[in-house]
């Protein structure tokens, strides 16, 4: 029997369970009592089971959606969703690996940046500026060799605009170009 209140829905019940776990942890951290420890451990188990169950349900719904897209020949959406999941999974794994190793969240470019070199004492800031200035001056001062036009002796007929339009109209949309398309 539904009472109609928003607080009675499934998600709010689950939210309350997580909140109870957090409250039990706070109580245990303040008191340090063995009884509070046991209560917290029990609430934590309930919270972990809840999260595992919800994650499993989410994955099942995601897979059902992908399967439905595959069966309905909606290959474009299907592969787009698969690619999205693969990239988010890779990002998640690399982020977790960095956190687990205690590595700061910096990119490789940042670690090689000017600040990193200065912090390591390898280069002083003024030396670094001078090197970059010299580099850009060298790039600008070099004279580029003028390219000689290539003499094309092949007697090929020019493609007309109509021929080009016909070929473009024959192309399939959203398909990769290749030798057999």
CORBELZI-V96862 format. One record per residue. PSI is psi as a letter, one per 30 degrees, with the letter a starting at -180 (* if undefined). D_LAST is the distance of its C-alpha to the last C-alpha in Angstrom with 2 decimals. Layout:
psi:d_last
PSI:D_LAST
PSI:D_LAST
This chain:
psi:d_last
k:60.10
k:58.43
f:60.72
f:58.17
k:58.58
e:55.59
f:57.29
f:57.26
l:53.49
e:51.84
e:50.40
e:53.80
e:55.48
e:53.05
e:53.57
e:57.31
e:57.02
e:55.29
e:57.94
e:60.67
e:59.27
e:59.32
e:62.86
e:63.99
e:62.66
e:64.50
e:67.65
e:67.38
e:66.79
e:69.87
e:72.21
g:71.02
l:72.69
e:71.66
e:71.51
e:69.10
e:66.97
e:66.77
e:65.94
e:63.15
e:61.71
e:61.69
e:60.02
e:57.44
e:56.59
e:56.16
e:53.92
e:51.74
e:51.37
e:50.49
e:47.78
e:46.31
e:46.33
e:44.72
e:41.99
e:41.30
e:41.23
e:38.84
e:36.42
e:36.69
e:35.93
e:32.95
e:31.61
e:32.32
e:30.36
e:27.33
e:27.70
e:27.99
e:24.79
e:22.97
e:24.58
g:23.83
h:20.05
i:20.28
e:17.98
e:17.71
e:21.52
e:21.94
e:20.10
e:21.71
e:25.09
e:24.59
e:23.72
e:26.74
e:28.99
e:27.96
e:28.66
e:31.92
e:33.02
e:32.48
e:34.37
e:37.08
e:37.52
e:37.78
e:40.15
e:42.30
e:42.43
e:43.67
e:46.23
e:47.41
f:47.87
g:49.69
k:47.35
l:47.42
i:44.40
l:43.43
l:40.21
e:40.03
e:39.99
e:43.12
f:44.89
g:44.37
l:45.37
e:48.39
e:50.50
e:49.92
e:51.04
e:54.02
e:54.99
f:54.91
g:57.17
e:54.92
k:54.74
l:56.95
e:55.35
e:56.73
e:55.47
e:52.01
e:52.07
e:53.32
e:50.54
e:47.83
e:49.62
e:49.83
e:46.15
e:45.09
e:47.69
e:46.36
e:42.81
f:44.06
f:46.53
k:44.34
k:43.56
k:39.97
k:39.52
k:38.17
k:35.04
k:35.41
k:32.86
k:30.70
j:31.54
j:28.46
f:29.72
k:26.44
i:26.75
k:23.32
k:23.17
k:22.50
k:19.53
l:21.09
e:20.70
e:19.87
e:16.96
e:15.59
e:16.25
e:14.56
e:11.20
e:11.74
f:12.86
f:9.85
k:7.75
k:8.31
k:11.11
h:11.71
k:8.31
k:7.85
k:6.14
l:5.47
f:5.82
g:3.80
*:0.00
